[in-house]
């Protein structure tokens, strides 16, 4: 049987509004609306401004993957990385300077 495009009815729109208010993703909404794919749900949300406004308003409630770090932790990690980069750069510079000194001394006394 061929998939055909079909119009959204008022019942589906009402269900879509409820699912948006629950903070579901388009993939999760499509599982609850029979005969609608994730793309169909996504397109419907972006077709009607009232759906899009509600979808954006509930973006904080939307289930997302686990957050590994908060914004403050990311800043702290970046600062730690900068410190390590500076330490490694300084150490590398010191080693190269010492090696250069040894080469010059060996050249003078050889």
N, CA, C and O atoms as a GROMACS GRO file, in nm:
protein
  440
    1UNK      N    1   0.084  -0.118   0.000
    1UNK     CA    2   0.000   0.000   0.000
    1UNK      C    3   0.089   0.125   0.000
    1UNK      O    4   0.185   0.134   0.076
    2UNK      N    5   0.056   0.217  -0.082
    2UNK     CA    6   0.135   0.337  -0.099
    2UNK      C    7   0.099   0.440   0.008
    2UNK      O    8  -0.018   0.464   0.037
    3UNK      N    9   0.206   0.500   0.068
    3UNK     CA   10   0.181   0.607   0.165
    3UNK      C   11   0.135   0.731   0.090
    3UNK      O   12   0.196   0.771  -0.009
    4UNK      N   13   0.029   0.789   0.136
    4UNK     CA   14  -0.022   0.909   0.073
    4UNK      C   15  -0.027   1.022   0.173
    4UNK      O   16  -0.044   1.001   0.293
    5UNK      N   17  -0.012   1.142   0.122
    5UNK     CA   18  -0.022   1.259   0.206
    5UNK      C   19  -0.167   1.276   0.246
    5UNK      O   20  -0.256   1.263   0.163
    6UNK      N   21  -0.190   1.305   0.373
    6UNK     CA   22  -0.327   1.330   0.418
    6UNK      C   23  -0.331   1.456   0.502
    6UNK      O   24  -0.233   1.492   0.567
    7UNK      N   25  -0.445   1.521   0.500
    7UNK     CA   26  -0.464   1.644   0.575
    7UNK      C   27  -0.467   1.615   0.724
    7UNK      O   28  -0.508   1.508   0.768
    8UNK      N   29  -0.422   1.714   0.801
    8UNK     CA   30  -0.432   1.704   0.946
    8UNK      C   31  -0.574   1.743   0.985
    8UNK      O   32  -0.628   1.841   0.934
    9UNK      N   33  -0.634   1.666   1.076
    9UNK     CA   34  -0.767   1.701   1.122
    9UNK      C   35  -0.758   1.767   1.259
    9UNK      O   36  -0.650   1.774   1.319
   10UNK      N   37  -0.870   1.816   1.308
   10UNK     CA   38  -0.872   1.889   1.436
   10UNK      C   39  -0.831   1.800   1.554
   10UNK      O   40  -0.768   1.848   1.648
   11UNK      N   41  -0.868   1.674   1.548
   11UNK     CA   42  -0.832   1.582   1.656
   11UNK      C   43  -0.680   1.565   1.664
   11UNK      O   44  -0.622   1.568   1.773
   12UNK      N   45  -0.617   1.548   1.548
   12UNK     CA   46  -0.472   1.534   1.545
   12UNK      C   47  -0.403   1.662   1.590
   12UNK      O   48  -0.302   1.658   1.660
   13UNK      N   49  -0.458   1.777   1.549
   13UNK     CA   50  -0.400   1.904   1.592
   13UNK      C   51  -0.411   1.921   1.743
   13UNK      O   52  -0.316   1.966   1.808
   14UNK      N   53  -0.525   1.885   1.800
   14UNK     CA   54  -0.544   1.895   1.945
   14UNK      C   55  -0.446   1.802   2.019
   14UNK      O   56  -0.388   1.840   2.120
   15UNK      N   57  -0.429   1.682   1.965
   15UNK     CA   58  -0.334   1.587   2.024
   15UNK      C   59  -0.192   1.640   2.013
   15UNK      O   60  -0.112   1.626   2.105
   16UNK      N   61  -0.160   1.700   1.899
   16UNK     CA   62  -0.028   1.758   1.879
   16UNK      C   63   0.000   1.870   1.979
   16UNK      O   64   0.109   1.878   2.035
   17UNK      N   65  -0.099   1.955   2.003
   17UNK     CA   66  -0.082   2.063   2.101
   17UNK      C   67  -0.057   2.005   2.240
   17UNK      O   68   0.028   2.055   2.314
   18UNK      N   69  -0.130   1.900   2.276
   18UNK     CA   70  -0.110   1.838   2.407
   18UNK      C   71   0.028   1.776   2.419
   18UNK      O   72   0.094   1.790   2.522
   19UNK      N   73   0.074   1.709   2.314
   19UNK     CA   74   0.205   1.646   2.316
   19UNK      C   75   0.317   1.750   2.320
   19UNK      O   76   0.419   1.730   2.386
   20UNK      N   77   0.296   1.862   2.251
   20UNK     CA   78   0.395   1.970   2.256
   20UNK      C   79   0.404   2.024   2.398
   20UNK      O   80   0.513   2.050   2.448
   21UNK      N   81   0.289   2.041   2.463
   21UNK     CA   82   0.288   2.095   2.600
   21UNK      C   83   0.353   2.000   2.699
   21UNK      O   84   0.401   2.042   2.805
   22UNK      N   85   0.356   1.870   2.665
   22UNK     CA   86   0.422   1.772   2.751
   22UNK      C   87   0.573   1.774   2.732
   22UNK      O   88   0.646   1.713   2.810
   23UNK      N   89   0.619   1.844   2.630
   23UNK     CA   90   0.763   1.857   2.608
   23UNK      C   91   0.824   1.741   2.532
   23UNK      O   92   0.943   1.713   2.546
   24UNK      N   93   0.744   1.672   2.451
   24UNK     CA   94   0.797   1.559   2.374
   24UNK      C   95   0.868   1.606   2.249
   24UNK      O   96   0.844   1.717   2.199
   25UNK      N   97   0.956   1.523   2.198
   25UNK     CA   98   1.025   1.551   2.073
   25UNK      C   99   0.935   1.507   1.957
   25UNK      O  100   0.843   1.429   1.979
   26UNK      N  101   0.960   1.556   1.835
   26UNK     CA  102   0.878   1.514   1.721
   26UNK      C  103   0.876   1.362   1.702
   26UNK      O  104   0.773   1.306   1.661
   27UNK      N  105   0.987   1.295   1.730
   27UNK     CA  106   0.990   1.149   1.716
   27UNK      C  107   0.894   1.084   1.816
   27UNK      O  108   0.823   0.989   1.782
   28UNK      N  109   0.894   1.135   1.938
   28UNK     CA  110   0.804   1.079   2.040
   28UNK      C  111   0.658   1.112   2.009
   28UNK      O  112   0.569   1.032   2.035
   29UNK      N  113   0.635   1.231   1.954
   29UNK     CA  114   0.499   1.269   1.916
   29UNK      C  115   0.446   1.179   1.805
   29UNK      O  116   0.330   1.140   1.806
   30UNK      N  117   0.533   1.146   1.709
   30UNK     CA  118   0.488   1.063   1.597
   30UNK      C  119   0.448   0.923   1.643
   30UNK      O  120   0.365   0.859   1.579
   31UNK      N  121   0.507   0.877   1.753
   31UNK     CA  122   0.468   0.746   1.808
   31UNK      C  123   0.328   0.750   1.866
   31UNK      O  124   0.260   0.648   1.874
   32UNK      N  125   0.284   0.870   1.909
   32UNK     CA  126   0.152   0.885   1.971
   32UNK      C  127   0.044   0.926   1.873
   32UNK      O  128  -0.075   0.918   1.906
   33UNK      N  129   0.081   0.970   1.753
   33UNK     CA  130  -0.017   1.009   1.653
   33UNK      C  131  -0.012   0.905   1.541
   33UNK      O  132   0.084   0.899   1.465
   34UNK      N  133  -0.114   0.825   1.534
   34UNK     CA  134  -0.115   0.714   1.439
   34UNK      C  135  -0.112   0.765   1.294
   34UNK      O  136  -0.188   0.854   1.257
   35UNK      N  137  -0.024   0.706   1.216
   35UNK     CA  138  -0.016   0.739   1.074
   35UNK      C  139   0.068   0.862   1.044
   35UNK      O  140   0.069   0.909   0.930
   36UNK      N  141   0.138   0.915   1.144
   36UNK     CA  142   0.221   1.033   1.121
   36UNK      C  143   0.366   1.001   1.151
   36UNK      O  144   0.397   0.940   1.254
   37UNK      N  145   0.453   1.041   1.061
   37UNK     CA  146   0.596   1.018   1.080
   37UNK      C  147   0.656   1.136   1.156
   37UNK      O  148   0.592   1.238   1.177
   38UNK      N  149   0.781   1.118   1.195
   38UNK     CA  150   0.854   1.226   1.263
   38UNK      C  151   0.860   1.349   1.173
   38UNK      O  152   0.842   1.461   1.220
   39UNK      N  153   0.886   1.328   1.046
   39UNK     CA  154   0.894   1.440   0.951
   39UNK      C  155   0.760   1.511   0.937
   39UNK      O  156   0.755   1.634   0.928
   40UNK      N  157   0.652   1.435   0.936
   40UNK     CA  158   0.518   1.495   0.924
   40UNK      C  159   0.489   1.582   1.046
   40UNK      O  160   0.437   1.693   1.033
   41UNK      N  161   0.523   1.533   1.164
   41UNK     CA  162   0.501   1.608   1.287
   41UNK      C  163   0.588   1.735   1.286
   41UNK      O  164   0.540   1.844   1.316
   42UNK      N  165   0.713   1.719   1.252
   42UNK     CA  166   0.806   1.832   1.247
   42UNK      C  167   0.754   1.938   1.150
   42UNK      O  168   0.753   2.057   1.183
   43UNK      N  169   0.712   1.895   1.032
   43UNK     CA  170   0.661   1.989   0.932
   43UNK      C  171   0.535   2.060   0.980
   43UNK      O  172   0.518   2.179   0.957
   44UNK      N  173   0.447   1.986   1.047
   44UNK     CA  174   0.323   2.047   1.098
   44UNK      C  175   0.355   2.152   1.204
   44UNK      O  176   0.292   2.259   1.206
   45UNK      N  177   0.449   2.124   1.290
   45UNK     CA  178   0.487   2.221   1.393
   45UNK      C  179   0.536   2.350   1.327
   45UNK      O  180   0.502   2.459   1.371
   46UNK      N  181   0.616   2.337   1.222
   46UNK     CA  182   0.672   2.454   1.156
   46UNK      C  183   0.577   2.519   1.056
   46UNK      O  184   0.606   2.627   1.005
   47UNK      N  185   0.463   2.454   1.027
   47UNK     CA  186   0.365   2.515   0.937
   47UNK      C  187   0.278   2.617   1.008
   47UNK      O  188   0.242   2.720   0.951
   48UNK      N  189   0.245   2.589   1.133
   48UNK     CA  190   0.154   2.677   1.207
   48UNK      C  191   0.232   2.750   1.316
   48UNK      O  192   0.297   2.689   1.400
   49UNK      N  193   0.222   2.882   1.313
   49UNK     CA  194   0.298   2.964   1.407
   49UNK      C  195   0.263   2.934   1.552
   49UNK      O  196   0.350   2.937   1.639
   50UNK      N  197   0.136   2.905   1.579
   50UNK     CA  198   0.096   2.878   1.718
   50UNK      C  199   0.160   2.749   1.770
   50UNK      O  200   0.196   2.741   1.887
   51UNK      N  201   0.176   2.649   1.684
   51UNK     CA  202   0.244   2.525   1.723
   51UNK      C  203   0.393   2.552   1.747
   51UNK      O  204   0.452   2.504   1.843
   52UNK      N  205   0.451   2.630   1.656
   52UNK     CA  206   0.593   2.660   1.666
   52UNK      C  207   0.623   2.740   1.793
   52UNK      O  208   0.722   2.714   1.861
   53UNK      N  209   0.537   2.837   1.825
   53UNK     CA  210   0.557   2.916   1.947
   53UNK      C  211   0.549   2.827   2.070
   53UNK      O  212   0.630   2.840   2.162
   54UNK      N  213   0.451   2.736   2.073
   54UNK     CA  214   0.436   2.645   2.187
   54UNK      C  215   0.556   2.550   2.195
   54UNK      O  216   0.605   2.521   2.304
   55UNK      N  217   0.601   2.502   2.079
   55UNK     CA  218   0.715   2.409   2.075
   55UNK      C  219   0.840   2.477   2.129
   55UNK      O  220   0.915   2.417   2.207
   56UNK      N  221   0.863   2.601   2.088
   56UNK     CA  222   0.981   2.674   2.135
   56UNK      C  223   0.968   2.710   2.283
   56UNK      O  224   1.067   2.711   2.356
   57UNK      N  225   0.845   2.740   2.328
   57UNK     CA  226   0.824   2.775   2.469
   57UNK      C  227   0.852   2.656   2.560
   57UNK      O  228   0.895   2.673   2.674
   58UNK      N  229   0.827   2.535   2.510
   58UNK     CA  230   0.847   2.415   2.590
   58UNK      C  231   0.981   2.348   2.565
   58UNK      O  232   1.001   2.233   2.602
   59UNK      N  233   1.073   2.419   2.502
   59UNK     CA  234   1.203   2.358   2.470
   59UNK      C  235   1.280   2.319   2.595
   59UNK      O  236   1.360   2.225   2.590
   60UNK      N  237   1.258   2.388   2.707
   60UNK     CA  238   1.329   2.352   2.830
   60UNK      C  239   1.278   2.222   2.889
   60UNK      O  240   1.352   2.151   2.957
   61UNK      N  241   1.149   2.191   2.864
   61UNK     CA  242   1.093   2.068   2.917
   61UNK      C  243   1.122   1.947   2.828
   61UNK      O  244   1.111   1.832   2.872
   62UNK      N  245   1.160   1.975   2.703
   62UNK     CA  246   1.181   1.867   2.608
   62UNK      C  247   1.291   1.774   2.656
   62UNK      O  248   1.396   1.818   2.702
   63UNK      N  249   1.266   1.648   2.644
   63UNK     CA  250   1.363   1.548   2.688
   63UNK      C  251   1.480   1.546   2.592
   63UNK      O  252   1.462   1.536   2.470
   64UNK      N  253   1.597   1.557   2.646
   64UNK     CA  254   1.718   1.554   2.566
   64UNK      C  255   1.809   1.447   2.620
   64UNK      O  256   1.781   1.385   2.723
   65UNK      N  257   1.916   1.426   2.551
   65UNK     CA  258   2.015   1.332   2.599
   65UNK      C  259   2.076   1.383   2.729
   65UNK      O  260   2.058   1.499   2.765
   66UNK      N  261   2.147   1.297   2.798
   66UNK     CA  262   2.205   1.340   2.925
   66UNK      C  263   2.309   1.449   2.903
   66UNK      O  264   2.393   1.440   2.814
   67UNK      N  265   2.302   1.552   2.987
   67UNK     CA  266   2.402   1.657   2.981
   67UNK      C  267   2.524   1.610   3.059
   67UNK      O  268   2.513   1.573   3.176
   68UNK      N  269   2.636   1.610   2.996
   68UNK     CA  270   2.757   1.564   3.061
   68UNK      C  271   2.811   1.668   3.157
   68UNK      O  272   2.862   1.634   3.263
   69UNK      N  273   2.801   1.795   3.120
   69UNK     CA  274   2.856   1.901   3.202
   69UNK      C  275   2.764   2.023   3.197
   69UNK      O  276   2.697   2.047   3.097
   70UNK      N  277   2.761   2.099   3.305
   70UNK     CA  278   2.691   2.226   3.304
   70UNK      C  279   2.781   2.330   3.238
   70UNK      O  280   2.898   2.304   3.210
   71UNK      N  281   2.725   2.447   3.213
   71UNK     CA  282   2.802   2.554   3.148
   71UNK      C  283   2.921   2.595   3.234
   71UNK      O  284   3.030   2.622   3.183
   72UNK      N  285   2.900   2.600   3.366
   72UNK     CA  286   3.008   2.637   3.457
   72UNK      C  287   3.120   2.532   3.456
   72UNK      O  288   3.238   2.566   3.460
   73UNK      N  289   3.080   2.404   3.450
   73UNK     CA  290   3.179   2.298   3.446
   73UNK      C  291   3.260   2.303   3.317
   73UNK      O  292   3.381   2.278   3.318
   74UNK      N  293   3.194   2.335   3.207
   74UNK     CA  294   3.264   2.344   3.078
   74UNK      C  295   3.366   2.457   3.083
   74UNK      O  296   3.478   2.442   3.035
   75UNK      N  297   3.326   2.571   3.141
   75UNK     CA  298   3.419   2.683   3.155
   75UNK      C  299   3.538   2.644   3.242
   75UNK      O  300   3.652   2.678   3.211
   76UNK      N  301   3.510   2.572   3.351
   76UNK     CA  302   3.617   2.528   3.440
   76UNK      C  303   3.712   2.431   3.369
   76UNK      O  304   3.834   2.440   3.385
   77UNK      N  305   3.654   2.340   3.292
   77UNK     CA  306   3.736   2.243   3.218
   77UNK      C  307   3.824   2.316   3.115
   77UNK      O  308   3.941   2.283   3.098
   78UNK      N  309   3.764   2.414   3.047
   78UNK     CA  310   3.841   2.491   2.948
   78UNK      C  311   3.956   2.565   3.016
   78UNK      O  312   4.067   2.570   2.963
   79UNK      N  313   3.928   2.622   3.134
   79UNK     CA  314   4.036   2.691   3.207
   79UNK      C  315   4.145   2.593   3.247
   79UNK      O  316   4.263   2.624   3.235
   80UNK      N  317   4.105   2.474   3.295
   80UNK     CA  318   4.204   2.372   3.331
   80UNK      C  319   4.288   2.332   3.210
   80UNK      O  320   4.409   2.315   3.220
   81UNK      N  321   4.223   2.318   3.095
   81UNK     CA  322   4.295   2.281   2.973
   81UNK      C  323   4.394   2.389   2.933
   81UNK      O  324   4.506   2.360   2.890
   82UNK      N  325   4.354   2.514   2.948
   82UNK     CA  326   4.445   2.624   2.915
   82UNK      C  327   4.568   2.621   3.005
   82UNK      O  328   4.680   2.645   2.960
   83UNK      N  329   4.547   2.592   3.132
   83UNK     CA  330   4.659   2.585   3.227
   83UNK      C  331   4.755   2.473   3.185
   83UNK      O  332   4.876   2.493   3.184
   84UNK      N  333   4.700   2.356   3.151
   84UNK     CA  334   4.785   2.244   3.110
   84UNK      C  335   4.861   2.275   2.982
   84UNK      O  336   4.978   2.240   2.968
   85UNK      N  337   4.794   2.341   2.888
   85UNK     CA  338   4.861   2.376   2.763
   85UNK      C  339   4.978   2.472   2.791
   85UNK      O  340   5.086   2.457   2.733
   86UNK      N  341   4.955   2.569   2.879
   86UNK     CA  342   5.064   2.662   2.915
   86UNK      C  343   5.179   2.589   2.983
   86UNK      O  344   5.296   2.615   2.954
   87UNK      N  345   5.145   2.498   3.074
   87UNK     CA  346   5.251   2.423   3.143
   87UNK      C  347   5.332   2.337   3.047
   87UNK      O  348   5.454   2.333   3.054
   88UNK      N  349   5.264   2.270   2.958
   88UNK     CA  350   5.333   2.185   2.861
   88UNK      C  351   5.417   2.270   2.766
   88UNK      O  352   5.530   2.234   2.732
   89UNK      N  353   5.360   2.384   2.724
   89UNK     CA  354   5.436   2.474   2.636
   89UNK      C  355   5.561   2.527   2.704
   89UNK      O  356   5.668   2.533   2.643
   90UNK      N  357   5.547   2.566   2.830
   90UNK     CA  358   5.663   2.615   2.906
   90UNK      C  359   5.768   2.508   2.926
   90UNK      O  360   5.887   2.534   2.912
   91UNK      N  361   5.723   2.387   2.959
   91UNK     CA  362   5.815   2.275   2.979
   91UNK      C  363   5.888   2.242   2.849
   91UNK      O  364   6.009   2.218   2.849
   92UNK      N  365   5.814   2.240   2.739
   92UNK     CA  366   5.875   2.212   2.608
   92UNK      C  367   5.979   2.318   2.575
   92UNK      O  368   6.088   2.287   2.527
   93UNK      N  369   5.945   2.442   2.600
   93UNK     CA  370   6.038   2.551   2.574
   93UNK      C  371   6.164   2.537   2.658
   93UNK      O  372   6.275   2.559   2.610
   94UNK      N  373   6.147   2.500   2.785
   94UNK     CA  374   6.262   2.484   2.875
   94UNK      C  375   6.351   2.370   2.828
   94UNK      O  376   6.474   2.383   2.828
   95UNK      N  377   6.292   2.258   2.787
   95UNK     CA  378   6.369   2.143   2.740
   95UNK      C  379   6.446   2.180   2.613
   95UNK      O  380   6.564   2.146   2.600
   96UNK      N  381   6.380   2.249   2.520
   96UNK     CA  382   6.447   2.290   2.396
   96UNK      C  383   6.561   2.388   2.425
   96UNK      O  384   6.668   2.379   2.364
   97UNK      N  385   6.538   2.479   2.516
   97UNK     CA  386   6.644   2.574   2.553
   97UNK      C  387   6.763   2.503   2.615
   97UNK      O  388   6.878   2.535   2.584
   98UNK      N  389   6.736   2.408   2.702
   98UNK     CA  390   6.844   2.332   2.767
   98UNK      C  391   6.920   2.250   2.663
   98UNK      O  392   7.043   2.243   2.668
   99UNK      N  393   6.846   2.189   2.568
   99UNK     CA  394   6.912   2.111   2.464
   99UNK      C  395   6.998   2.202   2.377
   99UNK      O  396   7.109   2.164   2.339
  100UNK      N  397   6.950   2.319   2.346
  100UNK     CA  398   7.028   2.415   2.266
  100UNK      C  399   7.155   2.456   2.342
  100UNK      O  400   7.263   2.466   2.283
  101UNK      N  401   7.141   2.480   2.470
  101UNK     CA  402   7.256   2.516   2.553
  101UNK      C  403   7.360   2.405   2.551
  101UNK      O  404   7.479   2.432   2.536
  102UNK      N  405   7.316   2.280   2.565
  102UNK     CA  406   7.409   2.167   2.562
  102UNK      C  407   7.481   2.158   2.428
  102UNK      O  408   7.601   2.133   2.424
  103UNK      N  409   7.407   2.177   2.319
  103UNK     CA  410   7.468   2.171   2.185
  103UNK      C  411   7.573   2.281   2.169
  103UNK      O  412   7.680   2.255   2.114
  104UNK      N  413   7.543   2.400   2.215
  104UNK     CA  414   7.638   2.513   2.204
  104UNK      C  415   7.761   2.485   2.288
  104UNK      O  416   7.873   2.508   2.243
  105UNK      N  417   7.742   2.437   2.410
  105UNK     CA  418   7.856   2.407   2.498
  105UNK      C  419   7.943   2.295   2.440
  105UNK      O  420   8.066   2.303   2.444
  106UNK      N  421   7.879   2.191   2.386
  106UNK     CA  422   7.955   2.082   2.324
  106UNK      C  423   8.033   2.131   2.204
  106UNK      O  424   8.146   2.087   2.179
  107UNK      N  425   7.973   2.224   2.128
  107UNK     CA  426   8.041   2.278   2.009
  107UNK      C  427   8.161   2.364   2.051
  107UNK      O  428   8.264   2.365   1.982
  108UNK      N  429   8.149   2.435   2.160
  108UNK     CA  430   8.259   2.521   2.206
  108UNK      C  431   8.375   2.440   2.260
  108UNK      O  432   8.491   2.474   2.235
  109UNK      N  433   8.347   2.335   2.333
  109UNK     CA  434   8.452   2.260   2.398
  109UNK      C  435   8.499   2.139   2.317
  109UNK      O  436   8.588   2.067   2.361
  110UNK      N  437   8.442   2.116   2.204
  110UNK     CA  438   8.484   2.002   2.126
  110UNK      C  439   8.592   2.033   2.026
  110UNK      O  440   8.636   1.944   1.954
   0.00000   0.00000   0.00000
